[in-house]
Amino acid sequence: MILRQCSQGHKIRIRANNSPSATRTRTYEDGTVETITYSSNYKYFLEVDGTVSSRSNSWKNIQAEYLKECAKVHSDSHGEFALNQKLINGVVTNVSELPTMDKKKTEIKTFLDSRFVAYGSSDTKAELIARL
């Protein structure tokens, strides 16, 4: 289970080890195949570009490793998850970044796409925002 993932599209993810010692394979619509092997001993693991880079039983430690990996590819990480943030499909989002009705429909769709939120092509702005 993905608990947190990069909001900028990089494949940096914190996963919960809800299937110890299991191997899962997922095929995406574009034909990409992803295989994840879960650890046998740890609560959390960090996946970077499809490879497990860190394992830990501590949320604080695995989040610190996540932030280090994010810093390698971009400079504007949201940091540790805090009360002024919302978790949308595993992507930490500052509440101040949430789209409002004053945004263009295309901007709202771009925001939803970056957080892996499904929507209908005919959805109104209000319906798009309600998906959050």
N, CA, C and O of each residue as an XYZ file, in Angstrom:
528
protein
N       0.843     -1.169      0.000
C       0.000      0.000      0.000
C       0.896      1.243      0.000
O       1.811      1.354      0.817
N       0.633      2.159     -0.906
C       1.395      3.400     -0.961
C       0.860      4.343      0.111
O      -0.333      4.642      0.150
N       1.759      4.808      0.982
C       1.376      5.746      2.037
C       1.706      7.183      1.651
O       1.006      8.120      2.038
N       2.780      7.343      0.882
C       3.181      8.678      0.468
C       3.962      8.539     -0.821
O       4.744      7.603     -0.992
N       3.738      9.505     -1.750
C       4.479      9.490     -3.006
C       4.767     10.909     -3.456
O       4.100     11.857     -3.042
N       5.753     11.037     -4.293
C       6.201     12.342     -4.768
C       5.088     13.052     -5.538
O       4.442     12.460     -6.403
N       4.878     14.314     -5.215
C       3.829     15.093     -5.881
C       4.287     15.627     -7.226
O       3.497     16.208     -7.970
N       5.573     15.429     -7.545
C       6.097     15.985     -8.786
C       6.344     14.922     -9.847
O       7.045     15.159    -10.831
N       5.756     13.745     -9.632
C       5.794     12.716    -10.647
C       6.976     11.771    -10.600
O       7.051     10.850    -11.412
N       7.901     11.968     -9.677
C       9.024     11.045     -9.560
C       8.552      9.773     -8.856
O       7.648      9.825     -8.022
N       9.149      8.654     -9.180
C       8.739      7.387     -8.560
C       9.475      7.195     -7.237
O      10.370      6.360     -7.107
N       9.064      7.998     -6.268
C       9.589      7.908     -4.908
C       8.377      7.680     -4.020
O       7.502      8.540     -3.919
N       8.328      6.502     -3.369
C       7.123      6.134     -2.630
C       7.475      5.475     -1.308
O       8.412      4.681     -1.221
N       6.702      5.820     -0.273
C       6.752      5.074      0.978
C       5.602      4.083      0.923
O       4.453      4.456      0.683
N       5.922      2.830      1.146
C       4.903      1.783      1.131
C       4.790      1.140      2.507
O       5.783      0.979      3.217
N       3.571      0.778      2.867
C       3.341     -0.012      4.080
C       3.554     -1.470      3.710
O       3.157     -1.915      2.633
N       4.173     -2.192      4.595
C       4.432     -3.603      4.336
C       3.218     -4.412      4.786
O       3.256     -5.081      5.819
N       2.146     -4.344      4.005
C       0.914     -5.047      4.363
C       0.867     -6.465      3.792
O      -0.122     -7.174      3.976
N       1.918     -6.876      3.110
C       1.991     -8.229      2.533
C       3.409     -8.774      2.699
O       4.120     -8.936      1.707
N       3.835     -9.060      3.929
C       5.222     -9.508      4.157
C       5.620    -10.670      3.256
O       4.889    -11.650      3.108
N       6.787    -10.534      2.667
C       7.425    -11.547      1.811
C       6.702    -11.795      0.483
O       7.068    -12.713     -0.250
N       5.705    -11.009      0.169
C       4.965    -11.198     -1.091
C       5.653    -10.455     -2.237
O       6.392     -9.494     -2.020
N       5.399    -10.912     -3.438
C       5.831    -10.206     -4.641
C       4.576     -9.868     -5.428
O       3.769    -10.748     -5.727
N       4.413     -8.599     -5.762
C       3.235     -8.132     -6.499
C       3.676     -7.584     -7.854
O       4.672     -6.867     -7.951
N       2.932     -7.926     -8.881
C       3.200     -7.411    -10.219
C       1.959     -6.672    -10.697
O       0.838     -7.170    -10.596
N       2.189     -5.468    -11.221
C       1.082     -4.653    -11.713
C       1.414     -4.207    -13.135
O       2.528     -3.762    -13.411
N       0.439     -4.332    -14.030
C       0.589     -3.879    -15.398
C      -0.317     -2.672    -15.597
O      -1.521     -2.742    -15.346
N       0.262     -1.574    -16.046
C      -0.479     -0.335    -16.254
C      -1.048     -0.279    -17.669
O      -0.658     -1.062    -18.535
N      -1.971      0.651    -17.894
C      -2.630      0.795    -19.187
C      -1.644      1.032    -20.322
O      -1.887      0.610    -21.452
N      -0.516      1.714    -20.027
C       0.468      2.000    -21.072
C       1.393      0.814    -21.350
O       2.301      0.914    -22.176
N       1.163     -0.320    -20.655
C       1.971     -1.515    -20.864
C       3.144     -1.657    -19.903
O       3.812     -2.691    -19.891
N       3.399     -0.637    -19.102
C       4.478     -0.691    -18.127
C       4.157     -1.739    -17.077
O       3.029     -1.817    -16.591
N       5.150     -2.544    -16.729
C       4.979     -3.578    -15.714
C       5.839     -3.206    -14.516
O       7.012     -2.865    -14.661
N       5.246     -3.275    -13.335
C       5.938     -2.935    -12.095
C       5.865     -4.127    -11.150
O       4.783     -4.653    -10.889
N       7.008     -4.550    -10.643
C       7.057     -5.663     -9.695
C       7.645     -5.162     -8.385
O       8.718     -4.560     -8.375
N       6.952     -5.404     -7.287
C       7.397     -4.992     -5.961
C       7.510     -6.229     -5.084
O       6.587     -7.041     -5.017
N       8.644     -6.363     -4.414
C       8.840     -7.446     -3.451
C       8.827     -6.842     -2.059
O       9.668     -6.009     -1.720
N       7.866     -7.270     -1.261
C       7.711     -6.752      0.087
C       8.705     -7.421      1.037
O       9.005     -8.607      0.905
N       9.206     -6.648      1.987
C      10.135     -7.152      2.992
C       9.426     -8.126      3.933
O       8.201     -8.108      4.046
N      10.192     -8.958      4.593
C       9.588     -9.890      5.551
C       9.588     -9.336      6.973
O       8.865     -9.849      7.827
N      10.383     -8.297      7.247
C      10.594     -7.884      8.632
C      10.236     -6.450      8.996
O      10.204     -6.129     10.184
N       9.971     -5.588      8.053
C       9.814     -4.169      8.365
C       8.396     -3.671      8.075
O       7.706     -4.205      7.206
N       7.966     -2.631      8.820
C       6.634     -2.038      8.623
C       6.550     -1.213      7.346
O       5.522     -1.206      6.668
N       7.649     -0.510      7.019
C       7.653      0.428      5.890
C       8.864      0.176      5.010
O       9.904     -0.289      5.477
N       8.713      0.492      3.729
C       9.888      0.513      2.873
C       9.760      1.635      1.859
O       8.659      2.048      1.494
N      10.913      2.116      1.412
C      10.987      3.219      0.464
C      11.369      2.664     -0.895
O      12.370      1.963     -1.045
N      10.557      2.992     -1.871
C      10.794      2.551     -3.243
C      11.206      3.759     -4.066
O      10.524      4.783     -4.062
N      12.324      3.637     -4.771
C      12.802      4.700     -5.643
C      13.010      4.097     -7.031
O      13.842      3.207     -7.213
N      12.253      4.585     -7.998
C      12.326      4.087     -9.371
C      12.214      2.568     -9.453
O      12.939      1.924    -10.211
N      11.305      2.007     -8.672
C      11.031      0.581     -8.731
C      11.941     -0.303     -7.903
O      11.785     -1.524     -7.903
N      12.892      0.293     -7.197
C      13.826     -0.474     -6.376
C      13.670     -0.073     -4.913
O      13.582      1.113     -4.595
N      13.637     -1.056     -4.031
C      13.551     -0.767     -2.596
C      14.907     -0.225     -2.140
O      15.924     -0.909     -2.255
N      14.916      0.999     -1.624
C      16.180      1.615     -1.217
C      16.360      1.637      0.295
O      17.496      1.682      0.769
N      15.274      1.607      1.067
C      15.362      1.642      2.531
C      14.190      0.874      3.125
O      13.125      0.748      2.520
N      14.426      0.365      4.331
C      13.388     -0.326      5.090
C      13.472      0.165      6.528
O      14.554      0.489      7.018
N      12.317      0.219      7.208
C      12.330      0.667      8.602
C      11.029      0.289      9.297
O       9.994      0.104      8.658
N      11.104      0.178     10.606
C       9.903      0.016     11.426
C       9.447      1.369     11.962
O       8.410      1.460     12.619
N      10.207      2.409     11.687
C       9.917      3.751     12.197
C       9.416      4.656     11.078
O      10.092      4.832     10.064
N       8.216      5.233     11.268
C       7.682      6.180     10.291
C       8.605      7.375     10.160
O       8.845      7.851      9.051
N       9.126      7.867     11.276
C      10.003      9.036     11.263
C      11.249      8.758     10.417
O      11.653      9.599      9.614
N      11.851      7.596     10.592
C      13.067      7.258      9.837
C      12.793      7.077      8.347
O      13.563      7.554      7.513
N      11.710      6.397      8.010
C      11.431      6.160      6.591
C      11.040      7.461      5.906
O      11.351      7.664      4.732
N      10.355      8.347      6.634
C      10.003      9.647      6.059
C      11.257     10.494      5.846
O      11.346     11.222      4.857
N      12.224     10.409      6.755
C      13.484     11.139      6.590
C      14.219     10.654      5.334
O      14.775     11.461      4.589
N      14.221      9.336      5.100
C      14.847      8.785      3.897
C      14.103      9.240      2.641
O      14.718      9.545      1.619
N      12.781      9.280      2.729
C      11.953      9.754      1.616
C      12.328     11.193      1.252
O      12.504     11.520      0.078
N      12.449     12.044      2.267
C      12.770     13.450      2.030
C      14.163     13.603      1.408
O      14.368     14.478      0.567
N      15.113     12.767      1.811
C      16.463     12.798      1.215
C      16.391     12.450     -0.266
O      17.030     13.098     -1.095
N      15.611     11.423     -0.594
C      15.483     11.022     -1.998
C      14.797     12.106     -2.820
O      15.197     12.372     -3.953
N      13.765     12.733     -2.257
C      13.078     13.817     -2.965
C      14.028     14.990     -3.218
O      13.989     15.603     -4.285
N      14.875     15.299     -2.244
C      15.817     16.419     -2.367
C      16.820     16.181     -3.501
O      17.371     17.136     -4.048
N      17.056     14.936     -3.849
C      17.981     14.620     -4.937
C      17.413     15.013     -6.303
O      18.174     15.271     -7.236
N      16.084     15.060     -6.431
C      15.473     15.316     -7.738
C      14.710     16.639     -7.834
O      14.415     17.098     -8.937
N      14.389     17.252     -6.706
C      13.759     18.575     -6.723
C      13.979     19.268     -5.387
O      14.222     18.614     -4.373
N      13.892     20.592     -5.391
C      14.248     21.358     -4.195
C      13.060     21.815     -3.353
O      13.257     22.397     -2.286
N      11.851     21.570     -3.801
C      10.693     22.131     -3.095
C       9.781     21.052     -2.514
O       8.599     20.976     -2.850
N      10.339     20.229     -1.650
C       9.568     19.177     -0.987
C       8.622     19.788      0.047
O       8.885     20.867      0.579
N       7.524     19.090      0.325
C       6.588     19.542      1.347
C       7.075     19.226      2.756
O       6.459     19.668      3.726
N       8.139     18.490      2.889
C       8.674     18.144      4.199
C       7.828     17.093      4.889
O       7.070     16.366      4.246
N       7.962     17.022      6.191
C       7.198     16.047      6.963
C       5.720     16.386      6.919
O       5.336     17.553      6.847
N       4.906     15.360      6.962
C       3.452     15.533      6.942
C       3.021     16.305      8.183
O       3.403     15.946      9.297
N       2.228     17.365      8.004
C       1.823     18.244      9.106
C       0.323     18.511      9.054
O      -0.354     18.113      8.107
N      -0.187     19.182     10.074
C      -1.623     19.445     10.180
C      -2.162     20.363      9.095
O      -3.345     20.287      8.762
N      -1.322     21.231      8.533
C      -1.798     22.139      7.488
C      -1.685     21.502      6.102
O      -1.674     22.195      5.085
N      -1.602     20.163      6.081
C      -1.490     19.443      4.836
C      -2.581     18.380      4.735
O      -3.140     17.935      5.737
N      -2.860     17.997      3.518
C      -3.857     16.966      3.249
C      -3.188     15.884      2.419
O      -2.407     16.180      1.514
N      -3.489     14.647      2.724
C      -2.944     13.523      1.973
C      -3.954     13.123      0.908
O      -5.061     12.689      1.223
N      -3.564     13.273     -0.364
C      -4.443     12.939     -1.489
C      -3.778     11.820     -2.277
O      -2.783     12.045     -2.966
N      -4.327     10.615     -2.174
C      -3.752      9.443     -2.848
C      -2.263      9.291     -2.559
O      -1.478      8.968     -3.450
N      -1.886      9.524     -1.321
C      -0.501      9.351     -0.919
C       0.391     10.543     -1.214
O       1.588     10.490     -0.932
N      -0.152     11.611     -1.770
C       0.629     12.804     -2.083
C       0.307     13.874     -1.046
O      -0.841     14.300     -0.920
N       1.330     14.306     -0.302
C       1.138     15.361      0.688
C       0.932     16.682     -0.047
O       1.717     17.051     -0.920
N      -0.129     17.380      0.321
C      -0.499     18.622     -0.342
C      -0.777     19.684      0.711
O      -1.556     19.458      1.637
N      -0.140     20.843      0.571
C      -0.446     21.945      1.481
C      -1.880     22.397      1.215
O      -2.299     22.509      0.063
N      -2.619     22.653      2.277
C      -4.011     23.078      2.134
C      -4.091     24.338      1.265
O      -5.051     24.515      0.515
N      -3.092     25.203      1.366
C      -3.082     26.437      0.575
C      -2.943     26.167     -0.933
O      -3.230     27.051     -1.740
N      -2.511     24.968     -1.318
C      -2.351     24.612     -2.732
C      -3.614     24.031     -3.357
O      -3.687     23.882     -4.577
N      -4.602     23.706     -2.540
C      -5.828     23.106     -3.070
C      -6.514     24.074     -4.028
O      -6.628     25.262     -3.727
N      -6.972     23.583     -5.173
C      -7.619     24.473     -6.136
C      -8.960     24.996     -5.617
O      -9.666     24.325     -4.864
N      -9.275     26.190     -6.037
C     -10.543     26.828     -5.687
C     -11.283     27.172     -6.978
O     -10.753     26.988     -8.074
N     -12.493     27.665     -6.842
C     -13.322     27.979     -8.005
C     -12.718     29.075     -8.883
O     -13.115     29.210    -10.040
N     -11.778     29.856     -8.371
C     -11.183     30.915     -9.192
C     -10.132     30.376    -10.168
O      -9.631     31.129    -11.003
N      -9.791     29.090    -10.077
C      -8.838     28.476    -11.005
C      -9.554     28.052    -12.284
O     -10.758     27.795    -12.280
N      -8.795     27.984    -13.380
C      -9.350     27.495    -14.643
C      -9.551     25.987    -14.528
O      -8.851     25.313    -13.773
N     -10.496     25.478    -15.272
C     -10.805     24.045    -15.245
C      -9.579     23.215    -15.622
O      -9.349     22.154    -15.041
N      -8.797     23.683    -16.579
C      -7.592     22.950    -16.987
C      -6.565     22.913    -15.855
O      -5.868     21.912    -15.687
N      -6.466     23.982    -15.086
C      -5.535     24.006    -13.951
C      -5.967     23.018    -12.870
O      -5.131     22.353    -12.259
N      -7.268     22.927    -12.641
C      -7.785     21.980    -11.645
C      -7.513     20.549    -12.103
O      -7.119     19.703    -11.301
N      -7.723     20.277    -13.396
C      -7.462     18.934    -13.933
C      -5.981     18.574    -13.819
O      -5.644     17.437    -13.490
N      -5.104     19.528    -14.088
C      -3.659     19.291    -13.957
C      -3.316     18.946    -12.516
O      -2.526     18.037    -12.262
N      -3.907     19.668    -11.577
C      -3.688     19.398    -10.152
C      -4.163     17.984     -9.805
O      -3.450     17.240     -9.131
N      -5.356     17.611    -10.259
C      -5.898     16.279     -9.980
C      -5.035     15.189    -10.614
O      -4.803     14.145    -10.005
N      -4.566     15.429    -11.826
C      -3.701     14.453    -12.505
C      -2.422     14.208    -11.711
O      -1.968     13.068    -11.604
N      -1.841     15.260    -11.157
C      -0.588     15.117    -10.417
C      -0.779     14.376     -9.096
O       0.193     13.954     -8.469
N      -2.038     14.218     -8.675
C      -2.343     13.486     -7.445
C      -3.130     12.200     -7.736
O      -3.699     11.585     -6.835
N      -3.145     11.814     -9.011
C      -3.729     10.539     -9.427
C      -5.215     10.424     -9.069
O      -5.690      9.347     -8.708
N      -5.942     11.540     -9.171
C      -7.374     11.574     -8.869
C      -8.146     11.411    -10.178
O      -7.940     12.172    -11.123
N      -9.022     10.430    -10.230
C      -9.826     10.182    -11.429
C     -10.988     11.173    -11.485
O     -11.534     11.570    -10.455
N     -11.352     11.562    -12.694
C     -12.491     12.459    -12.906
C     -13.054     12.218    -14.295
O     -12.408     11.609    -15.147
N     -14.266     12.704    -14.508
C     -14.906     12.556    -15.808
C     -14.600     13.749    -16.702
O     -14.415     14.863    -16.213
N     -14.548     13.521    -17.999
C     -14.211     14.607    -18.930
C     -15.262     15.715    -18.931
O     -14.957     16.857    -19.276
N     -16.482     15.390    -18.553
C     -17.545     16.401    -18.548
C     -17.783     17.003    -17.160
O     -18.708     17.797    -16.986
N     -16.961     16.636    -16.168
C     -17.129     17.181    -14.812
C     -17.009     18.704    -14.819
O     -16.165     19.268    -15.516
N     -17.851     19.349    -14.046
C     -17.772     20.799    -13.877
C     -16.646     21.124    -12.902
O     -16.099     20.230    -12.257
N     -16.303     22.407    -12.797
C     -15.266     22.814    -11.842
C     -15.647     22.396    -10.424
O     -14.803     21.907     -9.674
N     -16.891     22.582    -10.061
C     -17.357     22.232     -8.711
C     -17.232     20.718     -8.477
O     -16.845     20.288     -7.391
N     -17.556     19.922     -9.489
C     -17.440     18.470     -9.347
C     -15.975     18.048     -9.238
O     -15.645     17.134     -8.482
N     -15.099     18.709     -9.991
C     -13.678     18.403     -9.909
C     -13.127     18.701     -8.507
O     -12.408     17.887     -7.927
N     -13.466     19.852     -7.987
C     -12.991     20.255     -6.658
C     -13.576     19.329     -5.582
O     -12.906     19.027     -4.594
N     -14.798     18.887     -5.767
C     -15.439     17.997     -4.792
C     -14.716     16.650     -4.692
O     -14.859     15.956     -3.685
N     -13.949     16.271     -5.703
C     -13.215     15.007     -5.691
C     -12.064     15.024     -4.677
O     -11.501     13.981     -4.345
N     -11.736     16.195     -4.206
C     -10.674     16.301     -3.206
C     -11.257     16.105     -1.840
O     -10.533     16.156     -0.846
